[in-house]
Amino acid sequence: MKLVAGHLTLKNGRYYAVLNYRNAGGQRKTKWIALGLPEKGNKRKAEAELAKLRAEFEPPKEVGDLSSDMLFADYLLEWLEIAKGRLAVATYSSYAAMIKMPVGPYFRQRNLTLRELEARHLQMFYSEMLRKVKPNTVIHYHAIIHSALKYAVKTDMLIQNVADKVDRPRKNSFQPVFLSAEEMQKMFEALRGTKLELPVLVAAFYGFRRGEVLGLKWDAIDFERGTISVIRTVTTITLDGKQAEIEQQSAKTKSSLRTLPLIGSFREYFMQVKEAQELNKQVCGNCYNYEYDGFVFVDELGERMRVEYLTNAFPKFLESHGLRRMRFHDLRHPYVKHTTKIFSLRLMDFQAQAYPDARRKTRGACQLHRGGQSQSPVRPLCNRKRFS
């Protein structure tokens, strides 16, 4: 395989790989790939990643490479690569995982070409899958197949989308759990001073999704104007069999991109958190992880709170305090938000106790670390991931 040309560039303080290649028709093409690495201290990592990308890069498929006589399973893979440029990273990884298993293998086993695919084949696939997975999952399969066939119609490989003739499975209803007013009060009191306190309050009061909470950065909080905005999200994806967290500069829908008033108690609380972060940076020095600099929800050593941690820790916390188990996502329900506002006046009491102890502990740990880099027994603290 011929090595493609490429170089590194910086955009908004983060590294991008820029690859230059020629397509099947000999036309020059350029592809930008976000490396997810901030500029500070990551030049060697970025260079290594660029070298790997140049060695492994394959020019994306184009319309001329597709045919209605190819296997439907192969068409799905080729279509996904063409659609990759317009799909969000999380959406692409989700589609790739579902095509890999079970959609692709099912149709490959039946040796059906794109031209031979009929509505009855799709209906049989959905019926078989409904015996194995939930209806919502089958709806996702249907969405992928419908989009892929829609593209085939658009590019004149097919004259109709057979997925339009198939009945989409009905969504299974989910009954979320809601805590009573008394349980909510008990929860807020138990959360006082814990790492979960502020994430839970933000989700419950403002209706932020989990990814929106973890994607919150200081540039989204305007202390002067008194606003808090949803600009980006953090989500977990699976690529090449490996799980990773990514930051996206857009929320789930256009209506999700919103700006809300920053009420006084939250303003004071966030200011204390920001002050604590700046102090931790000064005290910890090289011990502090700057990879997630700018995020609100990081621990004393700069590690960002993980999606998995928030997902699992919240229901476990409720159970450990004798409360009914509920998902973090259920905090967005209007009843929960209303009840949270009733208790929001208690925030001023909460914030006074939330961070002083943590700051004192961090200061002591980091000072020990800096005083004896090689001998200090505290050194492992700087490498552990508090939110993993």
Beta strands, then each sheet from edge to edge (+ up, - down):
strand 1: 5-11
strand 2: 14-22
strand 3: 28-38
strand 4: 221-222
strand 5: 227-229
strand 6: 233-239
strand 7: 242-248
strand 8: 259-261
sheet 1: 1+ 2- 3+
sheet 2: 4+ 5- 8+
sheet 3: 6+ 7-
end
